[in-house]
Amino acid sequence: MEFEALTVPEHRIDYEAYGRDVCINEGGHFAPGGYVFDNQSKFIAHYTGLDDIPEEYRISHVHARDEKEETRSILKTIKQFKEAPPVPHRDKTGPSHE
């Protein structure tokens, strides 16, 4: 078997700069799940919530969310944090870079 050597160009692609330029030119946004931009397509809402997703398209049996309860829980957590913020842990050994 013969393998040909792969020629690597001397210049490398600066992916960070490329991504930044694309973002600027498209007016997009880097989000935690990827990159989002307006592709000028018409948005079509296929489903309005968990209740109207057909069973064959579900990958798990998720129960409907109780948004009021979630909001109360989040607000409660924020209030607890403001009243008693967590103390930083100092259990690391070795030099500190703070």
URFENVEN-V782814 format. One record per residue. N is the residue number from 1. RES is the residue in one letter. D_CENTER is the distance of its C-alpha to the mean C-alpha in whole Angstrom. Layout:
BEGIN
((N;RES;D_CENTER) (N;RES;D_CENTER))
END
This chain:
BEGIN
((1;M;45) (2;E;44) (3;F;41) (4;E;40) (5;A;39) (6;L;35) (7;T;36) (8;V;33) (9;P;33) (10;E;34) (11;H;31) (12;R;28) (13;I;25) (14;D;23) (15;Y;19) (16;E;18) (17;A;21) (18;Y;20) (19;G;17) (20;R;18) (21;D;21) (22;V;19) (23;C;17) (24;I;20) (25;N;22) (26;E;20) (27;G;18) (28;G;15) (29;H;11) (30;F;9) (31;A;5) (32;P;2) (33;G;3) (34;G;6) (35;Y;9) (36;V;11) (37;F;15) (38;D;18) (39;N;20) (40;Q;22) (41;S;22) (42;K;24) (43;F;21) (44;I;22) (45;A;21) (46;H;22) (47;Y;22) (48;T;22) (49;G;21) (50;L;21) (51;D;25) (52;D;25) (53;I;23) (54;P;26) (55;E;26) (56;E;26) (57;Y;23) (58;R;21) (59;I;20) (60;S;21) (61;H;23) (62;V;20) (63;H;23) (64;A;22) (65;R;20) (66;D;23) (67;E;21) (68;K;24) (69;E;24) (70;E;20) (71;T;21) (72;R;24) (73;S;22) (74;I;20) (75;L;22) (76;K;25) (77;T;22) (78;I;22) (79;K;26) (80;Q;26) (81;F;24) (82;K;26) (83;E;29) (84;A;29) (85;P;26) (86;P;25) (87;V;28) (88;P;26) (89;H;27) (90;R;30) (91;D;30) (92;K;29) (93;T;33) (94;G;33) (95;P;33) (96;S;31) (97;H;29) (98;E;28))
END
